[in-house]
Amino acid sequence: MTIDKLFTIMAKGVSFARIFIYGLLPPAVRFRCSLQLMYAVAPHKMHHNRTKMFEKYWPPRFYSGVPFGKIYMKVLTIATRPGQLAIAQTRTVISALEREFPDIQIKIKKVTSRGDRDRRTALWNLKSTGFFTSQVEDALLAGEADFAVHSFKDLPTAQREGLTIGAVFDRNFVEDCLVSASPVESIEQLPEGAKIGTSSLRRAAQLKRLRADLQPAPIRGNVQTRLNKLDRAEFDAVVLARAGLERLGLGQRISLVFDPAQFIPAPAQGALAVQTRSRDEELRKQLSAIDDKKARTITSAERQVLTTMQCGCHAPVGAFAKIVGDDIEICAFISDLQGKNFIKRWLTGPAGQADKLAGQIANELLEAGGNEILESFEK
């Protein structure tokens, strides 16, 4: 046996020994952060620095398959309000993420908002924004949560610095609906002078436009609280967002559903906004897996109406958009409280110009008398 052949056999023996000890080592691959595996702990120096101290690399495996470095999974925290509907909506988002990322772990952090503490002030008497969202956003900015879930219609149109919408999700029910104490199939079947519970000037103005004798009256509390007040005969009917009732499994309580093109909903009504910090790029990429691009386009256009009119979310203003083929149809209105000076406009155009079209329809409303209506609320 020649010396060269002997060295060849010895080299092969060393290679087999390395495979037995370390396993088949892949090329050094830098670990990329994801929702499933946030980082790998591999505080050992291996041959050729394949795994380095404190650096984020896939750890090598023994031949037996036992991981050399332990993989740790970060538990993400999602912030939301403590109410039954808010929790149900948050669980819907969690379920969607679990379908996309089976190994994800998420816990819920309940944050009480000003709106949860103050159950008496009528919403139309509020001068500030973020009544139901500010405290949740505070928790997100403070690092107490990784992301948050809001009813999109509750979020102010001005995004807070450092935060962004990572996903617009689950806009299945955009309509308002009526829950009546007695069976009705139309608004005309309500009793004369019926007392209708709502804390929305938008809904109140449209009710008065449909029937001047109806008496919209303030009502506060969560969905079940409002239904309980109806059951105690405090109201003849209440107007609620259909999405809330459906998500709570209370769809059977609905007496009638309004046509959203006729009884126009709040901008972004029915959609969920999944909010995160702007700097969390990797998490934003993961949330994009549940982002509904069509719903994002539609809700952005509807919210642009409020932004252009600078009227806030409590004014008697509504907007509804839908995509038909390559076009978007937008209708919006502004009204006085009695529904007498009711100004409504329609506009259709390319969906790629949705926000521009929304700004155009808002300006048309203002020029047609909307400015005077808004000024009357400031007096």
Residue pairs with C-beta under 8 A, 6 or more apart in sequence:
18 25
18 47
19 63
20 63
21 62
21 63
22 46
22 47
22 60
22 61
22 62
22 63
22 68
23 60
23 61
23 62
23 63
23 65
25 46
25 50
25 60
26 58
28 49
28 50
28 57
29 57
29 58
30 55
30 56
30 57
31 37
31 39
31 40
31 56
31 57
31 58
33 39
33 56
33 282
34 101
34 282
34 286
35 76
35 97
35 101
35 104
35 283
35 286
36 73
36 101
36 103
36 104
37 71
37 72
37 73
37 103
38 72
38 73
38 74
39 56
39 72
39 74
40 56
40 57
40 58
40 59
40 69
40 70
40 71
40 72
41 59
41 69
41 70
41 71
41 72
42 51
42 52
42 55
42 57
42 59
42 68
42 69
43 53
43 54
43 69
44 51
44 53
44 68
44 69
45 51
45 52
45 53
46 60
50 57
50 60
51 57
51 59
51 60
51 68
51 69
59 67
59 68
59 69
59 71
60 68
61 67
61 68
62 68
73 103
73 105
74 105
75 105
75 106
75 107
76 104
76 105
76 106
76 107
76 146
76 147
76 283
77 106
77 107
77 108
77 109
77 144
77 145
77 146
78 90
78 93
78 94
78 106
78 107
78 108
78 109
78 145
78 146
78 147
78 148
78 149
79 108
79 109
79 110
79 111
79 136
79 139
79 140
79 144
79 145
79 147
79 148
79 149
80 86
80 87
80 89
80 90
80 108
80 109
80 110
80 111
80 136
80 148
80 149
80 150
81 110
81 111
81 112
81 113
81 115
81 116
81 132
81 136
82 110
82 111
82 112
82 116
83 116
83 222
84 222
84 223
84 224
84 248
85 222
85 223
85 244
85 247
85 248
86 149
86 151
87 108
87 110
88 247
88 248
89 149
89 151
89 170
89 247
89 272
90 108
90 149
91 108
92 169
92 170
92 247
92 272
93 149
93 167
93 169
93 170
93 272
93 274
93 290
94 106
94 108
96 169
96 170
96 290
97 104
97 106
97 286
97 287
97 289
97 290
98 104
98 106
100 286
100 289
100 290
101 286
101 289
109 139
109 144
109 145
111 135
111 136
111 138
111 139
111 145
112 135
113 131
113 132
113 133
113 134
113 135
113 136
114 131
114 132
114 134
114 135
115 131
115 132
116 132
118 131
119 220
119 221
120 220
121 220
122 199
122 218
122 220
123 131
123 199
123 200
123 218
123 220
123 314
124 199
124 200
124 201
124 204
124 218
124 314
126 314
129 156
129 158
129 312
129 313
130 137
130 155
130 156
131 154
132 150
132 151
132 154
133 150
133 154
133 155
133 156
136 148
136 150
137 148
137 160
137 163
137 275
139 145
139 148
140 147
140 148
140 163
140 275
140 276
140 277
141 160
141 162
141 163
141 277
146 276
146 280
146 283
147 166
147 274
147 275
147 276
147 280
147 283
147 287
148 274
148 275
148 276
149 272
149 273
149 274
149 275
150 272
150 273
150 275
151 271
151 272
151 273
152 168
152 268
152 269
152 270
152 271
152 272
152 273
152 299
153 241
153 266
153 267
153 268
153 269
153 270
153 271
153 313
154 313
155 268
155 273
155 275
156 313
157 267
157 303
157 304
157 306
157 307
157 313
158 307
159 165
162 277
162 278
162 279
163 275
163 276
163 277
163 278
164 275
164 276
164 277
164 278
164 284
165 273
165 274
165 275
165 296
166 274
166 275
166 276
166 283
166 284
166 287
166 288
166 291
167 273
167 274
167 287
167 288
167 290
167 291
167 292
168 271
168 272
168 273
168 274
168 291
168 292
168 295
168 296
168 299
169 271
169 272
169 273
169 274
169 290
169 291
169 292
169 295
170 271
170 272
170 292
171 270
171 271
171 272
171 292
171 295
171 298
171 299
172 243
172 246
172 270
173 241
173 242
173 243
173 246
173 270
174 242
174 243
174 260
174 265
174 269
174 270
174 271
174 320
175 241
175 242
175 257
175 258
175 259
175 260
175 263
175 265
175 270
176 203
176 239
176 240
176 241
176 242
176 257
176 258
176 260
176 263
176 265
176 269
177 239
177 240
177 241
177 242
177 245
177 254
177 255
177 256
177 257
177 258
178 184
178 187
178 237
178 238
178 239
178 254
178 255
178 256
178 258
179 227
179 230
179 237
179 238
179 239
179 240
179 245
179 253
179 254
179 255
180 190
180 236
180 237
180 255
180 256
181 230
181 231
181 233
181 235
181 236
181 237
182 236
183 255
184 190
184 237
184 255
184 256
185 255
185 256
186 256
187 207
187 210
187 211
187 256
188 211
190 196
190 211
190 214
190 236
190 237
191 236
192 213
193 213
193 214
193 215
194 213
194 214
194 215
194 236
194 237
195 215
195 217
195 235
195 236
195 237
196 207
196 214
196 215
196 216
196 217
196 235
196 236
196 237
196 238
196 239
197 216
197 217
197 218
197 219
197 226
197 229
197 230
197 234
197 235
197 237
197 238
197 239
198 204
198 207
198 216
198 217
198 218
198 219
198 238
198 239
199 218
199 219
199 220
200 239
200 266
200 314
201 314
201 315
201 316
201 337
202 264
202 266
202 315
202 316
202 317
202 318
203 216
203 239
204 216
204 316
204 337
205 316
205 335
205 336
205 337
205 338
205 339
205 342
206 263
206 264
206 318
206 335
206 339
207 214
207 216
207 239
207 339
208 214
208 216
208 337
208 338
208 339
208 340
209 335
209 339
209 340
209 342
210 263
210 339
212 338
212 339
217 235
219 226
219 229
219 235
219 238
221 229
223 240
223 244
223 245
223 248
223 250
224 248
226 238
226 240
227 238
227 250
227 253
229 235
229 238
230 237
230 238
237 255
241 265
241 266
241 269
241 270
242 251
242 254
242 257
242 270
243 269
243 270
245 251
245 253
245 254
260 320
261 320
261 331
264 318
264 319
264 320
264 331
264 332
264 333
264 344
265 318
265 319
265 320
266 313
266 318
266 319
267 299
267 302
267 303
267 305
267 306
267 313
267 318
267 319
268 299
268 302
268 303
271 295
271 299
274 287
274 290
276 283
276 284
276 287
277 283
294 323
297 323
297 328
297 351
297 354
298 321
298 322
298 323
298 328
298 354
300 354
300 355
300 358
301 319
301 321
301 328
301 330
301 354
301 355
301 357
301 358
302 319
302 320
302 321
302 330
302 332
302 358
303 319
304 354
304 355
304 358
304 359
304 362
305 317
305 319
305 330
305 332
305 358
305 359
305 361
305 362
305 365
306 312
306 313
306 317
306 319
306 362
307 359
307 362
308 358
308 359
308 362
308 363
308 366
309 315
309 317
309 334
309 362
309 365
309 366
309 370
309 374
311 317
311 334
311 374
315 334
315 374
315 377
316 334
316 335
316 336
316 337
316 373
317 332
317 333
317 334
318 332
318 333
319 330
319 331
319 332
319 358
320 330
320 331
320 332
321 328
321 329
321 330
321 331
321 354
321 358
322 328
322 329
323 329
323 351
326 350
326 351
327 348
327 349
327 350
327 351
328 348
328 349
328 350
328 351
328 354
328 357
329 346
329 347
329 348
330 346
330 347
330 348
330 354
330 357
330 358
330 361
331 344
331 345
331 346
331 347
331 361
332 344
332 345
332 358
332 361
332 362
332 365
333 342
333 343
333 344
333 345
333 365
334 343
334 365
334 370
334 373
334 374
335 341
335 342
335 343
335 373
336 342
336 373
336 376
341 369
341 373
343 365
343 368
343 369
343 370
343 373
345 361
345 364
345 365
345 368
346 361
347 357
347 360
347 361
347 364
349 357
366 374
